[in-house]
C-alpha cells in the first residue's frame, strides 16, 4: 500500500489519515486536507477528463507542498494548498503568458512595498505552480516560461538577500541564471546577471566577485549597459576608487542620453540613475551632489528599501566628511524609524 501511495495510485483511508495526523502533530490539518481532496476528486470527476494518473500526481505534489507548510501553519493561515487544489478542479487551462507576466509584475510590486518575509511566502506558491506548468508545457511554450522562471527566481533571490539569507539567495541566483540561459534570450540573461551582481553589493559577495559578474554580463550583452555601469560604479565606490566610480557615472549618463530600453518585467526604474549618484557622491563626501540625487530618489521611488538606503547614504556622506559620530547617530535614527517587519539587509 505504501508503494501505491507514493506513486499516487492509491490513497490512504480517512482512519489512516487521522493516525498520521496524530503521529506528525498536525493538529487535524492533514485530516481536514484529506476531506478537501476527497471533495475536489468529486469536482474533477464531474468537470474534467484528465487521466487518473495525472490527477493522482498533482494531488500527491500538492499534499507534499501542504505537508511542508504544516510547521508554519500555512494551511490554517492562507489555505494556499487548498486553494490550489480547488484551482485545479475548476480551471480547464493553464495560465497563459500574459497572466504569468502579470504575476511577475505583482511580485515585483510586492517586493518594493511589502515586508520581505511576506513576499517570500507568497512567491513560493507561484514558483510551485510555474514548475508544474513547465513540466507539462508544449515545447514552443517552454522558452517563455523559462523567462518567467528567471524573473520570479530573481525576485525570490532579491527578497532572500533582503532577509539576510545569503546562502539561499545565491542558490536562487544560480537557478535564475540557469533559467535565463535555457531561454536563450540575451536581454533576460543580462538582466539576471546584473541583478545578481547588484545584490552582491549588500554583503553577499566579495566586491571583486561582483565586478567579475558585471564583466561576464557585459560579454553577453556585447558591451556596457546602463544597469551594468550603475552596478560597476557602486562597487568601485565601495572599494574606495572614487575617481573611477565618478568616471563610470559619467559614462552611465552618456549611455542614458542615448535612450534606455526598459526590461519586459519592470525591474528597470528611472530613479536607479539618481540612486547610483547618491551612492557614489555620498561615498566620496560630495554633500550637495549626494543631497540632490537623494531628493530625486525620494520623490520618485516606491521601494521602501531604496528610500531607506538613500537616507543611509546621507549618514555615509557625514562619515566621509569626518563626521563619524554624527553619521553613526543619524544611521541609527534611520534604522530605528523602520517597523520591525521592514528591517532589511539590503
Secondary structure, DSSP 8 states (H G I E B T S, - for coil): -HHHHHHTS----HHHHHHHHHHHT-TTHHHHHHHHHHHHHHHHHHH----HHHHHHHHHHHHHHHHHTGGGTHHHHH-HHHHHHHHHHH-SS---HHHHHHHHHHHHHHHHHS-HHHHHHHHHHHHHHHHHHHHH--HHHHHHHHHHHHHHHHHHHHHHHHTT-HHHHHHHHHHHHHHHHHHT-HHHHHHHHHHHHHHHTTTTS-HHHHHHHHHHHHHHHTS--HHHHHHHHHHHHHTT-HHHHHHHHHHHHHHHHT-----TTS---THHHHHHHHHHHHHTT-HHHHHHHHHHHHHH---HHHHHHHHHHHHHHHHHTT-HHHHHHHHHHHHHTS-GGG----
